[in-house]
Amino acid sequence: MGQHCDEFCKYLACPMLQAGGVCVQDTIHIATKLRNRLLKTSAKRFDKKKEQKMILGQNEITVEDLFSLVEDLPKSKHLLSKSDLDVRDKMNYYKSVEKIITSNIINLLKERHAQATAYYLEMIQNCVTSYISKDLTPMERIFQNMGSRFFLSSMEVIY
């Protein structure tokens, strides 16, 4: 195993680690950036001038799908509030992210045929999990991070 590991590991080695480290944003800031990108798809709801569209294939990723959950279903089904979806709320960042990326919310969106938004939230969930889950192997972390990166590169953002 030692020889195989040595041969394999040389491809995963990062010269920057030996030179002093690599800077990576913390999970809260990464998740918050992804959350804000989603919430800005409905800037008109909050009287903002910059609204953006996120397109995945032929489907739009939009916070309106989450608002429809809040408005159409009882709170006991989704556990969201409108303040969780308010891009202006500066004190509720990470709690809001934790709420919108639950498997329950993702499943509700898939049931309502909001696939693109559900996949976007699943990508955020994978990204956050890859940093904070203690149960993942290093290869699983890399797989989840690279999957998130691939997803983001396949989206089209229109301002």
C-alpha positions in Angstrom: 0.0 0.0 0.0 2.9 2.4 0.8 4.3 2.4 -2.7 0.8 2.8 -4.3 0.0 5.7 -2.0 3.3 7.4 -2.7 2.6 7.2 -6.5 -1.0 8.3 -6.2 -0.4 11.1 -3.6 2.2 13.0 -5.6 -0.7 14.0 -7.9 -2.7 15.4 -5.0 0.2 17.2 -3.4 -0.1 21.0 -3.4 3.2 22.9 -3.6 1.5 25.9 -2.0 1.0 24.0 1.2 4.7 23.6 1.7 5.2 27.3 1.0 2.9 28.5 3.7 -0.7 27.4 3.0 -3.7 28.1 0.9 -6.4 30.7 1.8 -10.0 29.5 1.6 -13.1 31.4 2.7 -14.9 29.9 5.6 -18.1 28.0 5.1 -20.4 30.8 6.3 -19.1 33.2 3.7 -19.2 30.7 0.9 -22.8 29.7 1.8 -23.8 33.3 2.2 -22.5 34.3 -1.2 -24.4 31.5 -2.8 -27.6 32.4 -0.8 -27.4 36.0 -1.8 -27.0 35.1 -5.4 -30.2 33.2 -5.2 -32.0 35.9 -3.3 -31.0 38.6 -5.8 -33.1 36.8 -8.5 -36.0 38.6 -7.0 -34.6 42.0 -6.2 -37.8 43.7 -7.4 -39.5 42.2 -4.4 -37.2 44.3 -2.1 -37.0 47.5 -4.3 -33.5 46.8 -5.5 -32.3 47.9 -8.9 -30.1 44.9 -9.7 -32.1 41.8 -10.4 -30.3 38.9 -12.0 -31.4 35.7 -13.7 -29.8 32.4 -13.2 -30.4 29.9 -15.9 -29.8 26.1 -15.7 -30.4 24.5 -19.1 -33.8 25.9 -20.1 -35.0 26.4 -16.5 -34.7 29.5 -14.3 -33.3 29.3 -10.7 -35.4 31.7 -8.7 -36.2 32.6 -5.1 -39.8 32.9 -6.2 -40.0 29.1 -5.9 -39.2 29.5 -2.2 -41.6 32.3 -1.8 -44.4 30.2 -3.2 -43.6 27.5 -0.6 -43.9 30.2 2.2 -47.1 31.6 0.7 -48.9 28.4 -0.4 -48.0 25.8 2.3 -48.4 25.8 6.1 -45.2 26.8 8.0 -45.1 23.3 9.6 -44.2 21.9 6.1 -41.3 24.1 5.3 -40.3 26.0 8.5 -39.3 29.1 6.5 -40.3 32.7 7.0 -40.2 35.6 4.6 -37.3 37.1 6.6 -35.2 34.0 5.7 -35.6 35.0 2.1 -34.9 38.7 2.5 -31.5 39.7 1.0 -31.5 42.9 3.1 -31.4 40.9 6.4 -27.8 41.1 7.5 -28.2 39.4 10.8 -29.8 36.1 9.6 -27.2 34.9 7.1 -26.2 31.5 8.1 -29.4 30.4 9.9 -31.2 31.3 6.7 -28.8 29.2 4.6 -29.3 26.3 7.0 -33.0 26.5 6.6 -33.2 26.8 2.8 -30.8 23.9 2.1 -32.6 21.2 4.2 -33.6 18.1 2.3 -37.2 18.8 3.2 -37.1 22.1 1.2 -35.3 20.5 -1.7 -37.9 17.7 -1.8 -40.8 20.1 -1.7 -39.3 22.1 -4.6 -38.9 18.9 -6.6 -42.5 18.0 -6.0 -43.5 21.4 -7.3 -41.4 20.9 -10.4 -38.9 23.7 -9.5 -36.0 21.4 -10.4 -33.5 24.1 -11.2 -33.9 25.8 -7.8 -33.9 22.5 -6.0 -30.6 21.5 -7.8 -29.1 24.9 -6.9 -30.0 24.4 -3.2 -28.6 20.8 -3.3 -25.4 22.2 -4.7 -25.2 24.7 -1.8 -25.9 21.8 0.6 -23.1 19.7 -0.9 -20.7 22.6 -0.7 -21.4 23.3 2.9 -21.4 19.6 3.8 -18.0 19.1 2.1 -16.5 21.6 4.6 -18.3 20.8 7.9 -19.2 17.1 7.8 -16.9 14.9 9.9 -18.1 11.8 8.3 -16.7 12.4 4.8 -13.5 11.0 3.5 -11.1 13.5 1.8 -12.1 12.0 -1.6 -15.8 12.6 -0.9 -15.0 16.2 0.1 -13.2 16.7 -3.2 -16.0 15.1 -5.1 -18.6 17.3 -3.5 -16.6 20.5 -4.0 -15.8 19.7 -7.6 -19.4 18.8 -8.2 -20.4 22.2 -6.9 -17.8 23.9 -9.0 -19.0 22.1 -12.1 -22.6 23.0 -11.4 -21.7 26.7 -11.0 -19.8 26.7 -14.2 -22.7 25.2 -16.1 -25.1 28.0 -15.0 -25.7 31.1 -16.9 -26.1 34.4 -14.9 -27.8 37.3 -16.7 -27.7 40.8 -15.2 
